[in-house]
Amino acid sequence: MPARHSYKGFRREDYRTLCLTRAYEANPPDSNRDDSFPAWLRETTPTWTWDWDYQILIQEQLLRVRNGEIDRLMLFVPPRHGKSQMTTVRFPMWWLEQDPSQRIMVGAYNATLACKFSRNMRKIAKGRIALSKERTAVDDWETTQGGGVRAVGVGGGVTGHGANLILIDDPVKSREEANSAVYRERCYDWYTDDLFTRREPGCPIILIMTRWHTDDLAGRILASEDGPNWTVIRLPALAEANDPLGRLSGQALCPARYNEKELATIARVLRDGFQALYQQRPTSDEGAIFKGAWFHERYVGLPKFKGVATLWDTAMKAEQQNDETAALTVGIGENGYLYALRLAHGRWETPALADFLAVNADFYHKMFGPLYRGDFIESTSSGQTLIKLLRKTRPDLALIPIVAERDKVSRAHGVTPLAQGGSVVFPDTSVHITSRQWVEDLLAQLLAFPLTKHDDMVDVFVYALMWLMGTLKIRKSVRKGGVSLQ
């Protein structure tokens, strides 16, 4: 008769480990079995949904990490969309099940959250992987093959621990932390000096977070020399132009959880915070020249106007990737405020740009009649070319060349008193949903100026305020109608 084994005195965990080890030896994995990550998700958590479009996209990127195609991945996902359960908890357990010798490190804004992730990970591992009985702490546990998980909060030490996979999930706890330059510096130092130095050869890093600030950990990394090495997947709650999932603008990321109506309610409550936390487009209230707090005024309906115009900053050539054309249409209300009506920016060849300007001018002239004072165009070589072409094809348009007498920074400083005084009003994007994209684009560039790579939107914004102030310099030799507000 075969020898009988006595398990007297064994703890339940020891018994489970022994059983798992022997079961693996007796029945090696079936080569025909689907061991892919999506199949593993369905097997381990069959009552959850794992096939929403954005989940499939994330799974594809995670598989690229596992296959060695990429070794730096950032995932920007709105709150309460399951990013942590799939990416931080389950993906590394699938990784560990494939190779129990792998060391995984998970970081979060504090040790409590990191240990919560680790506890959930260990709960899954207990039923599928042989765990060591010698190292069992929730923040540091191992498999019988020497792999395991180390959990640490921002600032927590990891000396003596190596990693084959590093995951950082929500390194920022709150708006207060995000706005603290001291905390942002501490977080980045922890990443560079502690986590990054723990990488074993070939160790990938995955950063999962909702964006809080332009200089948060993601922003700081992307602005560093290592930035180009990262693959970034940004999934806004409401689709924008060129959506990675092919959604139409304004469509919800996960309608089964948060549809467009619910997201509109959230946007009304969060206001400017919505674009950071849900759209993953943070802006800093600490701009060097323009401050976010200056632009909180919003309109739903429009007032009576004294005048309406479009300000243009044209690119030198459409094929120059560093240049864009920007056009900002504004109205000056009888209350003296400047109302931003629409901003367009992009790259056009001169004939197409001329057509676009004419269509834009016709639209606003039809809407406002003689109150539409014309198109103010910066008198650069490209601007002069545009004006010359339109004078031939559309002599009826009021085209007003303007001269930039000072440098960009000086012009910006010249209009800050009006901006600071709350004289600029943007559309309420929770109501005017189609305006959300350009409002966010404009604010992001304003608050990053003058450090931003592009400043075309800043230029037209400043010109609009100069028009309001009456300081816009017009070339008198070609001065035509549509200049005065009187």
Buried (B, 14 or more C-beta within 10 A) or exposed (E): EEEEEEEEEBEEEEEBBBEBEEEEEEEEEEEEEEBEBBEBBBEBBEEEEBEBBBBEBBBEBBBBBBEEEBBBBBBBBBEEBBBBBBBBBBBBBBBBBEEBEBBBBBBBBBBEBBBBBBBBBBEBBBEBBBBBEEEEEBBBBBBBBEBBBBBBBBBBEBEEBBBBBBBBBBBBBEEEBBBBEEBBEBBBEBBBEBBBEBBEEEBBBBBBBBBBBBBBBBBBBBEEEEBEEBBBBBBBBBBBEEBBEEBEBBBBBBEEBBEBEEBBEBBEEBEBBBBBBBBBBBBBBBBEBBBBEBBEEBBEEBBEBBBBBBBBBBBBEBEEEEBBBBBBBBBBBEEEBBBBBBBBBBBBEBEEBBBBBBEBBBEBBEEBEEBBBBBBBBBBEBBBBBBEBBEEEBEEBBBBBBEBEEEBBEBBEBBBEBBEEEBBBBBBBBBBBEBBBBBBBBBBBBBBBEEBEBBBBBBBBBBBBBBBBEEBBBEEEEEEEBBEEE
